[in-house]
């Protein structure tokens, strides 16, 4: 491992467990647990949610954020809800098991953690982007069930921390408030102030997105229309970040060749905006957290500063989101491959058809199915 001299030695002790979805909206969920060789009592649960295009994919699929699922958690969590899409991803993580000869094969995360908590341990749950939002829910689920008979840490031996990076909000104000004050859980959040992903899905934050890079990159009509649609979709949900008052990391607009169109034009501003979105969601975090590119076999286009590759990577999701907003994609947006729309959604290990509307019995049934799955996974194991 090339990073070992800088981060110390780590061994994977559970996983990785990988779940592939049948849609570009959820490309893949991956989770594993690593143990420090320098401090054997230190463990990290690492979660990967999807790819750079996820924020646009979610904008295109209204029900993922328009619908919310009750968190449960008793009287202290009264009114707490999380986005339908986050609830689906959480139930998948709760029930996934590594396969084959991987460490912990056949055991869920909770089942594996019971093998660790006979002694004092430190457990950090972390993720980036959508993985960061999922990390906050995984950490809160573990905190809710910590110290209870029949659960993963009945003796309350684990010191639990969540480290969320570049994540959208997972749930409403009641959820964020509950997570922030939860006993036995330390929530830490990092976000670039020029990254649009952490602006999602809070209505007040979304309102700033179209002009986030102004005056260097003025907002354009397609972007304004897309943001307006997303605001309308999410406003009733009262989405709120955990640790909403955490100081942001201060970003800078990328000026390098290929990121700013010369001479300026409306079409050029649109292209520059999309490139900037992709870069700001990845590149600056590498610098802030001293990530050496030589540690990776293949770099994401945002870090390589390949503006053309970055734009091409984002284009399908942007096209889908614009069409969902009723906006004709600009001529500068190439290609027609917008990816497969969301046809099914998962609750644990079961697939359910996606409702055609956010209202009606089908939508209500899917919310109830996910709420039941969350409740089941918070129940003691016999």
TORTI-945180 format. One line per field, with one value per residue (C-alpha): residue number from 1; residue in one letter; z, x, y. Coordinates in nm, 2 decimals. Each point is the difference from the previous one (the first is absolute). Layout:
<sites>
n: [NUM, ...]
res: [A, ...]
Z: [Z, ...]
X: [X, ...]
Y: [Y, ...]
</sites>
This chain:
<sites>
n: [1, 2, 3, 4, 5, 6, 7, 8, 9, 10, 11, 12, 13, 14, 15, 16, 17, 18, 19, 20, 21, 22, 23, 24, 25, 26, 27, 28, 29, 30, 31, 32, 33, 34, 35, 36, 37, 38, 39, 40, 41, 42, 43, 44, 45, 46, 47, 48, 49, 50, 51, 52, 53, 54, 55, 56, 57, 58, 59, 60, 61, 62, 63, 64, 65, 66, 67, 68, 69, 70, 71, 72, 73, 74, 75, 76, 77, 78, 79, 80, 81, 82, 83, 84, 85, 86, 87, 88, 89, 90, 91, 92, 93, 94, 95, 96, 97, 98, 99, 100, 101, 102, 103, 104, 105, 106, 107, 108, 109, 110, 111, 112, 113, 114, 115, 116, 117, 118, 119, 120, 121, 122, 123, 124, 125, 126, 127, 128, 129, 130, 131, 132, 133, 134, 135, 136, 137, 138, 139, 140, 141, 142, 143, 144, 145, 146, 147, 148, 149, 150, 151, 152, 153, 154, 155, 156, 157, 158, 159, 160, 161, 162, 163, 164, 165, 166, 167, 168, 169, 170, 171, 172, 173, 174, 175, 176, 177, 178, 179, 180, 181, 182, 183, 184, 185, 186, 187, 188, 189, 190, 191, 192, 193, 194, 195, 196, 197, 198, 199, 200, 201, 202, 203, 204, 205, 206, 207, 208, 209, 210, 211, 212, 213, 214, 215, 216, 217, 218, 219, 220, 221, 222, 223, 224, 225, 226, 227, 228, 229, 230, 231, 232, 233, 234, 235, 236, 237, 238, 239, 240, 241, 242, 243, 244, 245, 246, 247, 248, 249, 250, 251, 252, 253, 254, 255, 256, 257, 258, 259, 260, 261, 262, 263, 264, 265, 266, 267, 268, 269, 270, 271, 272, 273, 274, 275, 276, 277, 278, 279, 280, 281, 282, 283, 284, 285, 286, 287, 288, 289, 290, 291, 292, 293, 294, 295, 296, 297, 298, 299, 300, 301, 302, 303, 304, 305, 306, 307, 308, 309, 310, 311, 312, 313, 314, 315, 316, 317, 318, 319, 320, 321, 322, 323, 324, 325, 326, 327, 328, 329, 330, 331, 332, 333, 334, 335, 336, 337, 338, 339, 340, 341, 342, 343, 344, 345, 346, 347, 348, 349, 350, 351, 352, 353, 354, 355, 356, 357, 358, 359, 360, 361, 362, 363, 364, 365, 366, 367, 368, 369, 370, 371, 372, 373, 374, 375, 376, 377, 378, 379, 380, 381, 382]
res: [X, X, X, X, X, X, X, X, X, X, X, X, X, X, X, X, X, X, X, X, X, X, X, X, X, X, X, X, X, X, X, X, X, X, X, X, X, X, X, X, X, X, X, X, X, X, X, X, X, X, X, X, X, X, X, X, X, X, X, X, X, X, X, X, X, X, X, X, X, X, X, X, X, X, X, X, X, X, X, X, X, X, X, X, X, X, X, X, X, X, X, X, X, X, X, X, X, X, X, X, X, X, X, X, X, X, X, X, X, X, X, X, X, X, X, X, X, X, X, X, X, X, X, X, X, X, X, X, X, X, X, X, X, X, X, X, X, X, X, X, X, X, X, X, X, X, X, X, X, X, X, X, X, X, X, X, X, X, X, X, X, X, X, X, X, X, X, X, X, X, X, X, X, X, X, X, X, X, X, X, X, X, X, X, X, X, X, X, X, X, X, X, X, X, X, X, X, X, X, X, X, X, X, X, X, X, X, X, X, X, X, X, X, X, X, X, X, X, X, X, X, X, X, X, X, X, X, X, X, X, X, X, X, X, X, X, X, X, X, X, X, X, X, X, X, X, X, X, X, X, X, X, X, X, X, X, X, X, X, X, X, X, X, X, X, X, X, X, X, X, X, X, X, X, X, X, X, X, X, X, X, X, X, X, X, X, X, X, X, X, X, X, X, X, X, X, X, X, X, X, X, X, X, X, X, X, X, X, X, X, X, X, X, X, X, X, X, X, X, X, X, X, X, X, X, X, X, X, X, X, X, X, X, X, X, X, X, X, X, X, X, X, X, X, X, X, X, X, X, X, X, X, X, X, X, X, X, X, X, X, X, X, X, X, X, X, X, X, X, X, X, X, X, X, X, X, X, X, X, X, X, X]
Z: [0.00, -0.12, 0.27, 0.29, 0.10, 0.04, 0.15, 0.17, -0.06, -0.04, -0.06, -0.14, 0.25, -0.15, -0.36, -0.23, -0.07, -0.33, -0.13, -0.36, -0.10, -0.33, -0.05, -0.05, 0.30, 0.23, -0.17, 0.29, 0.38, 0.16, 0.36, 0.20, 0.34, 0.06, 0.31, 0.09, 0.05, 0.21, 0.23, -0.02, 0.19, -0.29, -0.27, -0.30, -0.18, -0.35, -0.24, -0.36, -0.14, -0.38, -0.25, -0.08, -0.19, 0.28, 0.09, -0.35, -0.01, 0.33, -0.14, -0.29, 0.23, 0.20, 0.24, 0.15, 0.19, -0.03, 0.21, 0.35, 0.23, 0.38, 0.19, 0.31, 0.30, 0.26, 0.16, -0.03, -0.38, -0.03, -0.35, -0.13, -0.37, -0.27, -0.38, -0.17, -0.20, 0.32, 0.18, -0.29, 0.00, 0.38, 0.00, -0.26, 0.21, 0.31, -0.16, -0.24, 0.07, -0.15, -0.23, -0.09, 0.20, 0.10, 0.37, 0.19, -0.28, 0.08, 0.28, -0.01, 0.14, 0.33, 0.03, -0.06, 0.25, 0.28, -0.03, 0.08, 0.28, 0.29, 0.06, -0.03, -0.37, -0.20, -0.31, -0.27, -0.27, -0.31, -0.35, -0.29, -0.19, 0.01, 0.20, 0.26, 0.03, 0.04, 0.26, 0.22, -0.01, 0.06, 0.29, 0.15, -0.04, 0.19, 0.27, 0.04, 0.06, 0.20, 0.36, -0.05, 0.07, -0.32, -0.21, -0.13, 0.31, 0.31, 0.24, -0.15, -0.07, -0.33, -0.04, -0.31, -0.24, -0.34, -0.25, -0.29, -0.31, -0.29, 0.09, -0.09, 0.30, 0.08, 0.18, 0.15, 0.28, 0.26, -0.12, -0.01, 0.35, 0.14, -0.16, 0.13, 0.36, 0.00, 0.31, -0.08, -0.36, -0.11, -0.34, -0.21, -0.34, -0.27, -0.31, -0.26, -0.02, -0.38, -0.03, -0.10, 0.15, 0.37, -0.10, -0.08, 0.11, 0.23, -0.18, 0.12, -0.10, -0.34, -0.07, -0.01, -0.25, -0.33, 0.10, 0.20, -0.24, -0.09, -0.12, -0.15, -0.14, -0.01, 0.05, -0.31, -0.07, -0.02, 0.33, 0.16, -0.12, 0.13, 0.34, 0.02, -0.07, 0.26, 0.26, -0.06, 0.03, 0.33, 0.17, 0.20, 0.12, 0.22, -0.09, 0.25, 0.02, 0.31, 0.16, -0.21, 0.17, -0.06, -0.17, -0.37, -0.18, -0.21, -0.37, -0.30, -0.35, -0.24, -0.25, -0.19, -0.37, -0.11, 0.30, -0.12, -0.35, -0.20, -0.13, 0.24, -0.13, 0.15, -0.13, 0.13, 0.34, 0.02, -0.10, 0.25, 0.28, -0.05, -0.01, 0.31, 0.18, -0.08, 0.11, 0.32, 0.12, -0.02, -0.07, 0.30, 0.25, -0.12, 0.08, 0.34, 0.12, -0.15, -0.23, -0.22, -0.36, -0.02, 0.25, -0.27, -0.31, -0.19, 0.08, -0.04, -0.28, 0.25, 0.16, -0.33, -0.09, -0.33, -0.06, -0.31, 0.16, 0.31, -0.21, -0.19, 0.32, 0.14, -0.32, 0.01, 0.35, -0.08, -0.31, 0.20, 0.27, -0.25, -0.18, 0.33, 0.06, -0.34, -0.14, -0.34, 0.04, -0.15, -0.33, 0.20, 0.18, -0.22, -0.05, 0.06, 0.24, 0.32, 0.18, 0.12, 0.22, 0.34, -0.05, 0.33, 0.35, 0.26, 0.36, 0.16, -0.24, -0.18, -0.31, -0.04, -0.31, 0.01, 0.03, -0.30, 0.24, 0.34, 0.10, 0.03, 0.14, -0.18, 0.14, 0.35, -0.02, -0.09, 0.29, 0.24, -0.14, 0.07, 0.35, 0.08, -0.12, 0.22, 0.30, -0.06, -0.02, 0.32, 0.19, 0.22, -0.17, 0.16]
X: [0.00, 0.17, -0.16, 0.12, 0.30, -0.25, -0.31, 0.14, -0.08, -0.36, -0.15, -0.35, -0.18, -0.35, -0.08, 0.01, -0.37, -0.11, -0.36, -0.06, -0.33, -0.18, 0.00, 0.25, -0.17, 0.15, 0.31, 0.14, 0.00, 0.33, 0.08, 0.29, 0.16, 0.37, 0.21, 0.31, 0.32, 0.14, -0.31, -0.18, -0.30, -0.06, -0.24, -0.14, -0.33, 0.05, -0.30, 0.00, -0.34, 0.02, 0.18, 0.06, -0.32, -0.22, -0.14, -0.13, -0.14, -0.19, -0.14, -0.14, -0.18, -0.24, -0.13, 0.35, -0.01, -0.37, -0.10, 0.14, 0.00, -0.05, 0.32, -0.15, 0.23, -0.26, -0.13, 0.34, -0.01, -0.36, -0.07, 0.34, 0.00, 0.25, -0.02, -0.15, 0.31, 0.22, -0.23, 0.03, 0.38, 0.01, -0.21, 0.23, 0.31, -0.17, -0.07, 0.29, 0.26, 0.34, 0.01, 0.25, 0.33, -0.01, 0.04, -0.33, -0.17, -0.36, -0.02, -0.18, 0.18, -0.19, 0.07, 0.37, 0.03, -0.13, 0.32, 0.20, -0.19, 0.09, 0.28, 0.03, 0.03, -0.01, -0.22, 0.00, -0.27, 0.10, -0.10, 0.02, -0.28, -0.31, 0.22, 0.03, -0.37, -0.04, 0.28, -0.20, -0.29, 0.21, 0.17, -0.33, -0.15, 0.30, -0.03, -0.38, 0.07, 0.32, -0.01, -0.32, -0.04, -0.01, 0.18, 0.35, 0.15, -0.20, 0.27, 0.03, 0.37, 0.03, 0.10, -0.19, 0.08, -0.14, 0.23, -0.21, 0.16, -0.16, -0.34, -0.36, -0.24, -0.15, -0.32, -0.21, 0.06, -0.12, 0.23, 0.30, -0.08, -0.03, 0.33, 0.18, -0.10, 0.00, 0.18, 0.30, 0.05, 0.23, -0.10, 0.27, -0.07, 0.23, -0.13, 0.15, -0.21, 0.02, -0.11, -0.37, -0.05, 0.00, -0.25, -0.25, -0.28, -0.05, -0.22, 0.19, 0.34, -0.14, -0.11, 0.37, 0.11, -0.07, 0.23, 0.25, 0.29, -0.11, 0.12, 0.28, -0.26, -0.35, -0.30, -0.19, -0.36, 0.02, 0.17, -0.25, -0.29, 0.16, 0.07, -0.36, -0.15, 0.22, -0.09, -0.37, 0.05, 0.19, -0.15, -0.27, 0.26, 0.18, 0.33, 0.28, 0.36, 0.14, 0.24, -0.15, 0.21, 0.33, 0.24, 0.03, 0.33, 0.06, 0.03, 0.13, -0.15, 0.22, 0.17, 0.22, -0.01, -0.31, -0.21, -0.08, -0.12, 0.16, -0.16, -0.30, -0.34, -0.33, 0.08, 0.35, -0.12, -0.23, 0.29, 0.24, -0.26, -0.03, 0.37, 0.04, -0.27, 0.20, 0.33, -0.12, -0.15, 0.33, 0.31, 0.03, -0.06, 0.31, 0.21, -0.17, 0.05, 0.35, -0.10, 0.29, -0.10, 0.27, -0.19, -0.26, 0.03, -0.26, -0.09, -0.34, -0.02, -0.07, 0.34, 0.18, -0.15, -0.12, -0.29, -0.13, -0.01, -0.16, -0.27, -0.07, -0.03, -0.26, -0.19, -0.25, -0.12, -0.03, -0.21, -0.23, -0.04, -0.07, -0.26, -0.17, -0.02, -0.16, 0.30, 0.15, 0.37, 0.22, 0.18, 0.33, -0.11, 0.11, -0.14, -0.34, 0.10, -0.17, 0.03, -0.28, -0.27, -0.09, -0.24, 0.03, 0.11, 0.14, -0.11, 0.26, 0.04, -0.34, -0.07, -0.32, -0.13, 0.04, -0.33, -0.10, -0.09, 0.11, -0.37, -0.24, -0.01, 0.31, 0.22, -0.15, 0.06, 0.37, 0.05, -0.16, 0.21, 0.32, -0.12, -0.07, 0.35, 0.16, -0.20, 0.09, 0.37, -0.02, -0.15, 0.20, 0.14, -0.09]
Y: [0.00, 0.32, 0.22, -0.22, 0.23, 0.29, -0.16, -0.30, -0.37, -0.11, -0.35, -0.06, -0.22, 0.00, 0.03, 0.17, -0.06, 0.13, 0.05, 0.08, 0.18, -0.01, 0.37, 0.29, 0.17, -0.26, -0.13, -0.19, -0.02, -0.12, -0.04, -0.15, 0.00, 0.06, -0.04, 0.20, -0.19, 0.28, 0.01, -0.33, 0.15, 0.25, -0.10, 0.19, -0.08, 0.15, 0.05, 0.09, 0.11, 0.08, 0.21, 0.37, 0.03, -0.10, 0.34, 0.05, -0.35, 0.06, 0.33, -0.20, -0.25, 0.21, -0.27, -0.06, 0.32, 0.11, -0.30, -0.06, -0.30, 0.02, -0.07, -0.16, 0.02, 0.07, 0.32, 0.17, -0.03, 0.12, 0.13, -0.11, -0.11, -0.08, 0.02, -0.30, -0.06, 0.01, -0.24, -0.24, 0.02, -0.04, -0.32, -0.14, 0.07, -0.14, -0.33, -0.05, -0.27, -0.06, -0.30, -0.28, 0.00, 0.37, 0.07, -0.02, -0.19, -0.07, 0.25, 0.33, 0.31, -0.02, -0.37, 0.05, 0.29, -0.22, -0.19, 0.31, 0.17, -0.24, 0.26, 0.37, 0.11, 0.32, -0.01, 0.27, -0.01, 0.20, 0.07, 0.25, 0.16, -0.22, -0.24, 0.28, 0.04, -0.38, 0.01, 0.24, -0.24, -0.31, 0.17, 0.11, -0.35, -0.14, 0.27, -0.07, -0.37, 0.03, -0.11, -0.20, -0.38, -0.20, 0.26, 0.05, 0.16, -0.11, 0.11, 0.35, -0.05, 0.19, 0.36, 0.10, 0.29, 0.09, 0.18, 0.13, 0.17, 0.18, -0.14, 0.11, 0.02, -0.34, 0.11, 0.28, 0.24, -0.24, -0.27, 0.24, 0.13, -0.35, -0.12, 0.31, -0.05, -0.38, -0.13, -0.22, 0.13, 0.27, 0.15, 0.18, 0.15, 0.14, 0.19, 0.22, 0.33, -0.02, -0.36, -0.02, -0.35, 0.12, 0.27, -0.27, -0.04, 0.30, 0.26, 0.31, -0.15, -0.12, 0.36, 0.10, -0.26, 0.18, 0.29, -0.20, 0.08, 0.35, 0.24, -0.22, -0.24, 0.16, -0.21, -0.11, -0.06, -0.38, -0.01, 0.24, -0.21, -0.32, 0.15, 0.14, -0.34, -0.16, 0.27, -0.07, -0.37, 0.01, 0.31, -0.19, -0.24, 0.26, -0.17, 0.10, -0.10, -0.17, 0.24, 0.28, 0.27, -0.17, 0.25, -0.08, -0.07, 0.31, -0.08, 0.19, 0.00, -0.20, 0.23, -0.25, -0.03, -0.18, 0.10, 0.35, 0.06, 0.28, 0.22, -0.03, -0.09, -0.14, -0.35, 0.03, 0.10, -0.31, -0.23, 0.17, -0.03, -0.38, -0.04, 0.20, -0.21, -0.32, 0.14, 0.16, -0.33, -0.18, 0.19, 0.24, -0.27, -0.18, 0.30, 0.08, -0.36, -0.04, -0.28, -0.09, -0.09, -0.26, -0.21, -0.07, -0.23, 0.21, 0.36, 0.15, 0.26, 0.28, -0.05, -0.04, 0.33, -0.15, 0.24, -0.17, -0.34, 0.15, 0.16, -0.32, -0.19, 0.24, 0.05, -0.30, 0.09, 0.37, -0.09, -0.22, 0.27, 0.27, -0.21, -0.08, 0.38, 0.05, 0.18, -0.08, -0.09, 0.27, -0.08, 0.01, -0.32, -0.28, -0.35, -0.16, -0.27, 0.11, -0.33, -0.23, 0.16, -0.14, -0.30, -0.18, 0.09, -0.23, -0.05, -0.23, -0.29, 0.04, 0.20, 0.21, 0.19, 0.37, 0.19, 0.22, 0.28, 0.13, -0.01, -0.30, -0.35, -0.13, 0.28, -0.04, -0.38, 0.05, 0.24, -0.25, -0.29, 0.20, 0.11, -0.36, -0.10, 0.27, -0.11, -0.37, 0.08, 0.20, -0.30, -0.23, -0.31, -0.33]
</sites>
